[in-house]
Amino acid sequence: MLRTGSPCLEIEGLVKDVGPIPSLDGRMKRILAGVDLVARQGEITVILGVNGAGKTTTLECAQGLQTRTAGTVRLLGQDPARADAELRSRVGIMLQEGGLPPAARPLHLLRHVAGMYTDPRPVDELARRLGIDEFASTTIRRLSGGQKQRVALAAALIGRPEVVFLDEPSAGLDPQSRQLVVALIEELRAEGLGIVLTTHLLDDAERLADVVHILDRGRVVASGTVAELLAHRRDAARRLTLTAEPGLPLADAFAGSAAEVAEGPAGQYTVDGELTTADLLALASWLHERGIMPHSLELGAQNLEDVFLAIAAESAAESPQEHRA
């Protein structure tokens, strides 16, 4: 096994074209337009992006499941496009759609998968850890989406991989199951595994990620630790949320400040910016002069969701462009 901190996945200039596409007059459509990223052993690398940004395609090229158009990929030091049985035995993959045989029963399937490895994890122990023993006699086709996710995760981990790819591991899980999965992923990191995952649950990403890469239109547009990404978004260093009667000209309370005030759902206000104690005093005075007592008021630091939404909004404001070969 590689030592903690050493690269387990290196991607440089990854390009993926598909087509020809009729809507593009028969030209190729570019799904990935030069992705660069590194994932390391003993770390959780999270890939974020809106639907269609290229997250799943990046993972599948990294796994050797899709043929790349250009660029280099090194998975545990080898090209996954030419992976042999030895390399595949060191890698665990949990696909977004599961890829599970519908007629199989969970424990039978996991024991079958375990039989392919020389030193698999104990099936019964892993099944208990993920609560799979509670529906062990039910066929895959009759399981809920969250139950299938747990079986797919177990199948990805059964061979004691050195690096594991998890595509939306918390999708469809109830809160209790989600906590089980998150805790297990944290344990795997502590064991020294390299973990590469995608998720739409940004609070999970913020809790788990050692490094975050944000994809947009086939490129990595932001990378770093959560703290580094937050530090680079100084325009939203603080967020104040306030609930009161709808339609208030709350921006008047911040006249002369660079803070941005918005009313989302009626009566729910957000104030973003480098807020100071003077801003808080001005807000309190403005409310006092008008006899307004907020139903709720909360001040907190920005989070990963704020950063992600800001980047997504900036992208949406740009003119749509197709990546074409």
C-alpha angles and dihedrals in degrees: 000000000000118000120259112274097025117119115267095173127029121180123181127177094344111187127181123183127184130187155359088249119201092213089057093052091259095308124134121265116224112223096173119031105187112324117193123185144134129212123194139207114264092023136099111229113195123199114201133184143129119272109293095022091119103258099132093040090053091052093047092050089048090052094047092245092118128040112240122224095216142343134063130279125187117188112186086341096308137093106257090208087071097035117157127204092271093058094044090053088060095052129073120202129194109186122210091239093042098232090222123156105252097216096052126098117231102245093041089051094048092049089050091051091045090055089066093065132068095220110021126173113263104273097212092049093050091045091053091046091057097036092245092134088070091070100023095128095052120096118244093247091061097049123104119249092258093050091052089051091056092050091048090051091050091050090052092052102039095091095054094244124199092219127023130195115210117188108196095332093178097047113130095002123138115236094263094049090045091057090049091053094045092050091049092051090052090051091051090054090052088053089058101256121150106234124194115183144165124209142166090207101093096186088058089049092050092049096045108031124105089174130014127202117190115205125203125176093343099314136093104247099174134019137174144082117313089255091052093049091049092048091055092055097068090153089075101033092139135025124202117193122195134179119202141123113324125256099034116156088230093160087073089070089062099046108152092020126109090226117126116225123198136170112215115175109010111290096009112110132186126195117194127186146075092311119194135194087260089060091051091049091049091050093049091049092047092051093044093051090054096042092241119153110189118228088223138357127186134173121197144151119268117265138207092273090059091052094046094048091048091053091046091050092050090051093048090051091059121086110272112254132186118222105230131182 
